[in-house]
Amino acid sequence: MIIKNQEIVVEPSRPFLNDKLNRIESAKVLTQFVLSTKDPMVVCLDAPWGEGKTTFLRMWEQHLKDKAVPTIYYNAWENDFTDDALISIIGEISSGIDELSTSEDTSKTKEYLNKAKGLGVALLKRTAPVAAKVATAGALDLDKITEQAIAGFAESIAKEELENYEKSKKTLSCFRSSLQDLAASVTSSNDPKPLVFIIDELDRCRPNFSIELLEKVKHFFNVPNIVFILGADKIQLGHSIKSIYGSGINVDGYLRRFIDFDYILPSPEKGKFAQVLFQKFNFNNYFSSKKEENVRNEKEQALEIFTDLFNIYKMSLREQEHCCSLFSLAIRTTPISDPLHPIFLCFLIALKVKDTDLYKRFTSEDIEPITLIEIVKDMDGLNNLFDNRYGVLLETYIIGCKASCRYGPEEVTHIYHKQLKENTTSESVKARAGQILNLLEMFDSKGGLGVLGYLINKIEIASRFES
């Protein structure tokens, strides 16, 4: 059994071979979309952090290359150490140009690239002389300079700024023209396709770098036959924008200046990724080796409770993977013949991953079991957890988990005895109370009571191994 989920291998010519989330449909839709126009375009692939954007973009990158679409992948987060986004983007194009070119004569491609690089550097240098003179002026002894000299200096600065502005406009026009020629040179003239530039992890960059990237992409690379795909969580990107421009900025309005279209990466259907993780972590082999009567349904219980918890808590794919990693480590510390109590163990793991504060309050005995149940029932989106298939069993575990004698002290179970006795209690509530009391008696005979410390120990040991 493995401890950590392995990276998905992207096979050339079969990039979606190992795709278990059926996302090839999104790749086909996006491919058709970017090939349908020659206009400059910026598309944001929007999904929360941890939803598999990078894996999808890597697969789609190869899918595009297999279809002879010139494609560059750029991880913005790995490059935000640079001081200028423009140089970073041009450098990425430069490093991948040999692989991009499909023309037999690559000399033209190199010519256009070198021209674009030179013009890009020129754009950066336009303001340098002015900046240097302003800095020098700040170091002068202004008491010894006449008003006329100051006025003359200011006039010369203004004149140079105007000249630089005019030169920059011409340089920018030439830069865009060379980029357009470059994009045309890396595809077949018989079957022209746009140059697709994928910028991933934009939402994880330093705020000023992510914003600079957006602005440079739109202002400098807005030319026909170049399509930019931005992989980002727009909510997190919005936080970056607010950190620079203030909380009052209209984030959606700001992003609309730079992004032409959004594509929301669809989430997998309920339980799909849980099944994938159980297969990848080899849980099936572990559970199939458990033959004892009292543990033979543990795989079904674990998969079902995790599926419900992942769905109810709206966990990202990364959070789901984290839960299964902890579960895998907990399994490794459990002898094959011992009960795993998967219903309760999976609940505690999910609680630790998604609501660490509540997990700590419960496991440190700051709150009683019945209080935890009430908190969970009142939480938005979690009110159906105890009504699911294993809801009664989970509630029983929570109620009896701290007991050290026969199914717990009276203060723990009195609420269920009270429900059985009251005439105003509905029959369904009475039936549920009876089930829980019967299960507590069964727990007493089979060792299910007082299991909290046993399971906490497994989780905390597993947590020490986290990567």
Secondary structure by P-SEA (a helix, b strand, c coil): ccccccccccccccccccccccaaaaaaaaaaaaacccccbbbbbccccccaaaaaaaaaaaaaaaaccbbbbbccccccccccaaaaaaaaaaaacccccccccaaaaaaaaaaaaaaaaaaaacaaaaaaaaaaaaacccccccaaaaaaaaaaaaaaaaaaaaaaaaaaaaaaaaaaaaaaaaccccccccbbbbbcccccccaaaaaaaaaaaacccccccbbbbbbcaaaaaaaaaaaacccccaaaaaaaacccbbbbccccccaaaaaaaaaaaaaaaaaaacccccccaaaaaaaaaaaaaaaaacccaaaaaaaaaaaaaaaaacccccccaaaaaaaaaaaaaccaaaaaaaaaccccaaaaaaaaaacccccccccccaaaaaaaaaaacccccccccccccaaaaaaaccccccaaaaaaaaaaaaaaaaaaaaccccaaaaaaaaaaaaaaacc
